[in-house]
Amino acid sequence: MTTLKDYMMATDETAIYPTELPDDADPRLVALCYIMLKLPGECAELSEHIGKAMRDDGCRITDERVGKIRKETGDVFWYLARLCRELGLDPEEILAENLDKLRSRKERGTLKGSGDDR
């Protein structure tokens, strides 16, 4: 089984970013911009399969649809892994911090609502 850290490191093998850059361009910023421009497209493809399940599959999640959703989820993970890799973030720490934040909100009764600092 691959860990999140192993997966993140392995994405180096398939990361291809724009290469024709001005001499003074920050390559990390270019990578981050590229990732953030591509990630929403992958999320949209994932969303499309939910809509197609409603429209084409009689409002049911079929095994075939789950397979397609699974593939798109992998693409979303790839871009999130690249984002972590480019910024030197530990995905396991991020997930643990996120769970801590959500548990705290649950305990305080602030899961509903909006705003980061609730």
Backbone as ProteinMPNN parsed JSONL, in Angstrom:
{"seq_chain_A": "MTTLKDYMMATDETAIYPTELPDDADPRLVALCYIMLKLPGECAELSEHIGKAMRDDGCRITDERVGKIRKETGDVFWYLARLCRELGLDPEEILAENLDKLRSRKERGTLKGSGDDR", "coords_chain_A": {"N_chain_A": [[0.839, -1.174, 0.0], [0.521, 2.204, -0.782], [1.752, 5.058, 0.851], [0.566, 8.369, 1.695], [2.695, 10.187, 1.661], [4.608, 8.77, 0.147], [3.238, 8.599, -2.28], [3.016, 11.313, -2.91], [5.723, 11.994, -3.321], [6.26, 10.342, -5.496], [4.854, 11.569, -7.514], [6.566, 13.299, -8.697], [7.666, 12.062, -10.884], [5.826, 12.326, -12.928], [5.162, 14.953, -13.217], [4.707, 17.698, -15.192], [5.309, 20.867, -16.106], [4.643, 24.175, -17.466], [7.318, 25.355, -19.508], [8.461, 27.436, -20.927], [9.448, 30.234, -19.818], [9.744, 33.577, -18.481], [13.012, 34.87, -17.763], [13.199, 35.769, -15.123], [11.173, 34.534, -13.788], [9.531, 32.9, -11.092], [9.922, 29.61, -10.62], [8.546, 27.951, -8.864], [6.219, 29.386, -8.28], [5.084, 29.39, -10.818], [4.586, 26.638, -11.074], [2.708, 26.307, -8.987], [0.627, 27.978, -9.864], [-0.056, 26.678, -12.251], [-0.918, 24.187, -11.236], [-3.134, 25.036, -9.707], [-4.752, 26.039, -11.681], [-5.396, 23.77, -13.112], [-6.508, 21.949, -11.25], [-9.268, 22.688, -10.573], [-10.536, 21.933, -12.948], [-10.281, 19.16, -12.938], [-11.792, 18.623, -10.675], [-14.241, 19.451, -11.631], [-14.685, 17.518, -13.63], [-15.027, 15.31, -12.009], [-17.376, 16.106, -10.665], [-19.093, 16.12, -12.855], [-19.597, 13.414, -13.258], [-21.249, 12.806, -11.138], [-23.495, 14.302, -11.786], [-24.132, 12.993, -14.184], [-24.816, 10.527, -13.186], [-27.214, 11.152, -12.018], [-28.71, 12.088, -14.255], [-28.293, 10.188, -16.38], [-28.178, 7.655, -15.258], [-30.467, 7.07, -13.896], [-30.706, 8.325, -11.373], [-29.041, 6.812, -9.746], [-26.142, 5.356, -8.273], [-24.073, 3.621, -10.077], [-21.985, 0.654, -10.413], [-20.261, 0.976, -12.553], [-20.227, 3.763, -12.779], [-19.079, 4.44, -10.334], [-16.509, 3.474, -10.796], [-15.628, 5.299, -12.738], [-15.755, 7.656, -11.275], [-13.864, 7.065, -9.385], [-11.469, 7.09, -10.925], [-11.338, 9.81, -11.646], [-11.141, 10.922, -9.113], [-8.61, 10.081, -8.423], [-7.118, 11.714, -10.148], [-7.659, 14.229, -9.033], [-6.463, 13.879, -6.524], [-3.806, 13.713, -7.401], [-3.18, 16.347, -8.214], [-3.538, 17.672, -5.761], [-1.55, 16.415, -4.285], [0.689, 17.33, -5.687], [0.517, 20.054, -5.108], [1.053, 20.015, -2.354], [3.638, 18.973, -2.49], [5.082, 20.945, -3.899], [4.998, 23.018, -2.069], [6.199, 21.975, 0.108], [4.695, 20.708, 2.05], [3.335, 18.447, 4.467], [1.178, 15.968, 3.735], [-0.121, 14.181, 5.475], [0.032, 15.461, 7.937], [-1.533, 17.686, 7.364], [-4.051, 16.499, 6.96], [-4.5, 15.437, 9.525], [-4.548, 17.814, 11.057], [-6.785, 19.001, 9.934], [-8.831, 17.215, 10.69], [-8.687, 17.587, 13.466], [-9.495, 20.274, 13.625], [-12.136, 20.077, 12.651], [-13.274, 18.346, 14.524], [-13.11, 19.946, 16.787], [-14.844, 22.014, 16.05], [-17.205, 20.55, 15.96], [-17.498, 19.809, 18.644], [-17.889, 22.337, 19.736], [-20.216, 23.037, 18.542], [-20.189, 24.338, 16.063], [-20.104, 23.413, 13.454], [-21.857, 23.951, 11.381], [-22.467, 26.901, 9.453], [-20.379, 29.685, 8.482], [-17.093, 30.82, 7.588], [-13.658, 30.82, 8.46], [-12.627, 30.983, 11.053], [-14.213, 29.722, 13.262]], "CA_chain_A": [[0.0, 0.0, 0.0], [1.276, 3.442, -0.897], [1.387, 6.107, 1.799], [0.394, 9.68, 1.072], [4.02, 10.768, 1.426], [5.2, 8.053, -0.989], [2.512, 9.025, -3.48], [3.4, 12.69, -3.186], [7.079, 11.981, -3.881], [6.211, 9.666, -6.795], [4.289, 12.452, -8.542], [7.68, 13.97, -9.387], [7.926, 11.353, -12.139], [4.842, 12.659, -13.956], [4.854, 16.389, -13.183], [5.209, 18.476, -16.331], [4.784, 22.22, -16.026], [5.111, 25.04, -18.556], [8.772, 25.541, -19.44], [8.885, 28.688, -21.563], [9.197, 31.235, -18.799], [10.691, 34.681, -18.431], [14.205, 34.547, -16.978], [13.048, 36.092, -13.712], [9.982, 33.88, -13.249], [9.715, 31.985, -9.973], [9.389, 28.334, -11.101], [7.583, 27.403, -7.91], [4.956, 30.087, -8.491], [4.533, 28.868, -12.072], [4.045, 25.31, -10.766], [1.498, 26.476, -8.182], [-0.425, 28.524, -10.735], [-0.47, 25.602, -13.152], [-1.686, 23.229, -10.433], [-4.412, 25.611, -9.31], [-5.586, 26.176, -12.876], [-5.807, 22.438, -13.545], [-7.279, 21.258, -10.218], [-10.721, 22.857, -10.705], [-11.006, 21.149, -14.09], [-10.417, 17.772, -12.493], [-12.944, 18.597, -9.771], [-15.434, 19.546, -12.484], [-14.895, 16.208, -14.245], [-15.58, 14.486, -10.941], [-18.762, 16.548, -10.5], [-19.848, 15.695, -14.033], [-20.051, 12.031, -13.1], [-22.388, 12.816, -10.22], [-24.618, 14.759, -12.604], [-24.49, 11.938, -15.131], [-25.515, 9.484, -12.419], [-28.594, 11.623, -11.869], [-29.382, 12.188, -15.541], [-28.187, 9.02, -17.256], [-28.225, 6.379, -14.537], [-31.7, 6.969, -13.122], [-30.446, 8.759, -9.987], [-28.395, 5.718, -9.016], [-24.697, 5.258, -8.419], [-23.773, 2.282, -10.582], [-20.584, 0.238, -10.264], [-19.511, 1.619, -13.648], [-20.059, 5.181, -12.438], [-18.099, 4.485, -9.238], [-15.199, 3.312, -11.423], [-15.265, 6.572, -13.375], [-15.517, 8.61, -10.185], [-12.583, 6.666, -8.789], [-10.391, 7.587, -11.785], [-11.263, 11.269, -11.521], [-10.658, 11.197, -7.762], [-7.158, 9.929, -8.495], [-6.559, 12.916, -10.768], [-7.745, 15.297, -8.032], [-5.396, 13.604, -5.555], [-2.506, 14.02, -8.005], [-2.952, 17.793, -8.132], [-3.362, 18.028, -4.349], [-0.211, 15.94, -3.905], [1.668, 18.257, -6.271], [0.454, 21.289, -4.333], [1.818, 19.749, -1.125], [5.052, 18.774, -2.835], [5.669, 22.234, -4.28], [5.083, 23.886, -0.892], [6.878, 21.271, 1.185], [3.711, 20.395, 3.08], [3.139, 17.039, 4.768], [-0.265, 15.734, 3.598], [-0.652, 13.503, 6.656], [-0.147, 16.503, 8.953], [-2.674, 18.503, 6.94], [-5.276, 15.743, 7.232], [-4.669, 15.368, 10.985], [-4.949, 19.147, 11.507], [-8.15, 19.225, 9.475], [-9.716, 16.456, 11.574], [-8.7, 18.279, 14.758], [-10.315, 21.477, 13.457], [-13.545, 19.692, 12.52], [-13.717, 17.812, 15.824], [-13.288, 21.095, 17.66], [-16.084, 22.678, 15.642], [-18.32, 19.693, 16.369], [-17.62, 19.949, 20.1], [-18.382, 23.682, 20.043], [-21.476, 23.246, 17.839], [-20.01, 25.322, 14.99], [-19.883, 22.781, 12.146], [-22.65, 24.737, 10.417], [-22.084, 28.299, 9.435], [-19.319, 30.007, 7.531], [-15.923, 31.493, 8.149], [-12.578, 29.917, 8.874], [-12.334, 31.062, 12.49], [-15.426, 29.516, 14.066]], "C_chain_A": [[0.894, 1.25, 0.0], [0.804, 4.437, 0.164], [1.193, 7.414, 1.042], [1.745, 10.319, 0.749], [4.701, 10.1, 0.237], [4.555, 8.49, -2.295], [2.944, 10.425, -3.893], [4.782, 12.745, -3.85], [7.076, 11.373, -5.292], [5.623, 10.546, -7.889], [5.371, 13.242, -9.268], [7.914, 13.361, -10.769], [6.994, 11.793, -13.269], [4.467, 14.135, -13.98], [5.528, 17.098, -14.352], [4.518, 19.831, -16.287], [5.263, 23.021, -17.241], [6.599, 25.348, -18.395], [9.253, 26.837, -20.078], [8.499, 29.843, -20.65], [10.16, 32.401, -18.95], [11.858, 34.313, -17.507], [14.015, 34.773, -15.479], [11.812, 35.442, -13.071], [10.356, 32.933, -12.108], [9.108, 30.643, -10.393], [8.384, 27.704, -10.146], [6.225, 28.075, -8.058], [4.298, 29.605, -9.776], [3.892, 27.505, -11.825], [2.738, 25.439, -9.988], [0.339, 27.017, -9.011], [-0.955, 27.448, -11.671], [-1.353, 24.596, -12.418], [-3.075, 23.783, -10.133], [-5.322, 25.914, -10.502], [-6.134, 24.828, -13.331], [-6.719, 21.729, -12.545], [-8.794, 21.469, -10.356], [-11.309, 22.079, -11.889], [-11.201, 19.693, -13.72], [-11.6, 17.63, -11.539], [-14.249, 18.665, -10.568], [-15.721, 18.21, -13.166], [-15.493, 15.232, -13.232], [-17.058, 14.827, -10.727], [-19.643, 16.106, -11.658], [-20.389, 14.282, -13.873], [-21.202, 11.923, -12.106], [-23.641, 13.262, -10.984], [-25.076, 13.705, -13.594], [-25.181, 10.776, -14.432], [-26.979, 9.873, -12.244], [-29.334, 11.553, -13.199], [-29.435, 10.868, -16.295], [-28.387, 7.685, -16.559], [-29.441, 6.272, -13.626], [-31.539, 7.327, -11.659], [-29.906, 7.618, -9.132], [-26.885, 5.792, -9.254], [-24.387, 3.816, -8.812], [-22.304, 1.946, -10.325], [-19.722, 0.884, -11.342], [-19.228, 3.086, -13.322], [-19.036, 5.335, -11.316], [-16.688, 4.343, -9.801], [-14.721, 4.602, -12.075], [-14.962, 7.644, -12.329], [-14.174, 8.327, -9.534], [-11.402, 7.209, -9.602], [-10.229, 9.1, -11.652], [-10.763, 11.676, -10.136], [-9.143, 11.063, -7.71], [-6.489, 11.149, -9.104], [-6.579, 14.097, -9.799], [-6.65, 15.116, -6.984], [-4.027, 13.982, -6.121], [-2.21, 15.514, -7.868], [-2.785, 18.255, -6.687], [-1.987, 17.584, -3.844], [0.864, 16.867, -4.456], [1.685, 19.574, -5.506], [1.258, 21.128, -3.042], [3.305, 19.663, -1.428], [5.729, 20.106, -3.132], [5.865, 23.147, -3.073], [5.788, 23.226, 0.288], [5.961, 20.945, 2.354], [3.585, 18.886, 3.245], [1.638, 16.759, 4.709], [-0.872, 15.041, 4.815], [-0.864, 14.489, 7.8], [-1.369, 17.361, 8.625], [-3.983, 17.79, 7.27], [-5.545, 15.658, 8.73], [-5.143, 16.713, 11.531], [-6.395, 19.43, 11.122], [-9.152, 18.475, 10.355], [-9.813, 17.108, 12.948], [-9.606, 19.505, 14.699], [-11.791, 21.114, 13.423], [-14.096, 19.109, 13.818], [-13.973, 18.945, 16.813], [-14.585, 21.824, 17.318], [-17.305, 21.86, 16.074], [-18.57, 19.851, 17.867], [-18.226, 21.299, 20.485], [-19.701, 24.002, 19.342], [-21.383, 24.256, 16.714], [-19.69, 24.67, 13.642], [-20.651, 23.513, 11.058], [-22.198, 26.181, 10.497], [-20.991, 28.529, 8.417], [-18.206, 30.748, 8.245], [-14.907, 30.499, 8.647], [-12.404, 29.862, 10.378], [-13.613, 30.916, 13.312], [-15.228, 28.383, 15.023]], "O_chain_A": [[1.897, 1.312, 0.711], [-0.397, 4.633, 0.35], [1.607, 7.544, -0.11], [1.915, 10.921, -0.311], [5.306, 10.779, -0.593], [5.239, 8.723, -3.292], [3.204, 10.69, -5.067], [4.976, 13.465, -4.83], [7.802, 11.835, -6.172], [5.865, 10.301, -9.071], [5.12, 13.796, -10.338], [8.308, 14.056, -11.705], [7.336, 11.647, -14.442], [3.544, 14.525, -14.695], [6.752, 17.096, -14.481], [3.297, 19.925, -16.414], [6.173, 22.598, -17.953], [7.079, 25.574, -17.284], [10.361, 27.287, -19.784], [7.382, 30.357, -20.702], [11.259, 32.242, -19.48], [11.69, 33.526, -16.575], [14.596, 34.06, -14.66], [11.453, 35.77, -11.94], [11.379, 32.251, -12.166], [7.886, 30.544, -10.513], [7.471, 27.0, -10.578], [5.192, 27.411, -7.971], [3.08, 29.429, -9.818], [2.79, 27.238, -12.304], [1.765, 24.752, -10.299], [-0.797, 26.563, -8.871], [-2.165, 27.323, -11.859], [-2.406, 24.201, -12.918], [-4.075, 23.082, -10.287], [-6.536, 26.033, -10.338], [-7.233, 24.764, -13.882], [-7.611, 20.983, -12.949], [-9.542, 20.496, -10.261], [-12.451, 21.622, -11.829], [-12.172, 19.063, -14.139], [-12.325, 16.637, -11.586], [-15.234, 18.015, -10.22], [-16.88, 17.81, -13.27], [-16.362, 14.428, -13.57], [-17.893, 13.929, -10.62], [-20.807, 15.757, -11.461], [-21.504, 13.985, -14.3], [-22.043, 11.032, -12.229], [-24.71, 12.669, -10.841], [-26.274, 13.539, -13.82], [-26.035, 10.113, -15.021], [-27.869, 9.026, -12.314], [-30.445, 11.028, -13.273], [-30.489, 10.472, -16.792], [-28.729, 6.692, -17.202], [-29.449, 5.473, -12.689], [-32.16, 6.709, -10.795], [-30.26, 7.473, -7.962], [-26.426, 6.236, -10.306], [-24.434, 2.909, -7.98], [-21.489, 2.828, -10.056], [-18.59, 1.291, -11.079], [-18.128, 3.584, -13.56], [-18.218, 6.254, -11.343], [-15.768, 5.016, -9.337], [-13.546, 4.955, -11.976], [-14.03, 8.434, -12.483], [-13.439, 9.248, -9.178], [-10.444, 7.729, -9.03], [-9.11, 9.604, -11.558], [-10.041, 12.664, -10.002], [-8.469, 11.839, -7.032], [-5.429, 11.577, -8.649], [-5.627, 14.877, -9.748], [-5.987, 16.079, -6.6], [-3.183, 14.512, -5.398], [-1.117, 15.899, -7.453], [-1.974, 19.14, -6.414], [-1.342, 18.293, -3.071], [1.843, 17.159, -3.77], [2.751, 20.147, -5.281], [2.049, 22.0, -2.683], [4.13, 20.218, -0.701], [6.838, 20.358, -2.66], [6.791, 23.958, -3.051], [5.954, 23.84, 1.341], [6.394, 20.91, 3.506], [3.712, 18.136, 2.277], [0.891, 17.262, 5.549], [-2.029, 15.295, 5.151], [-1.831, 14.367, 8.552], [-2.143, 17.716, 9.514], [-4.913, 18.401, 7.797], [-6.69, 15.792, 9.162], [-6.039, 16.757, 12.374], [-7.143, 20.03, 11.894], [-10.193, 19.02, 10.723], [-10.895, 17.175, 13.531], [-10.392, 19.746, 15.616], [-12.608, 21.757, 14.082], [-15.25, 19.352, 14.17], [-14.934, 18.906, 17.581], [-15.337, 22.207, 18.214], [-18.314, 22.419, 16.503], [-19.711, 20.007, 18.302], [-18.987, 21.39, 21.448], [-20.25, 25.091, 19.511], [-22.353, 24.956, 16.422], [-19.075, 25.299, 12.782], [-20.155, 23.678, 9.943], [-21.62, 26.616, 11.494], [-20.711, 27.665, 7.586], [-18.373, 31.236, 9.362], [-15.26, 29.454, 9.194], [-12.07, 28.812, 10.926], [-14.047, 31.859, 13.974], [-16.135, 28.055, 15.788]]}, "name": "protein", "num_of_chains": 1, "seq": "MTTLKDYMMATDETAIYPTELPDDADPRLVALCYIMLKLPGECAELSEHIGKAMRDDGCRITDERVGKIRKETGDVFWYLARLCRELGLDPEEILAENLDKLRSRKERGTLKGSGDDR"}
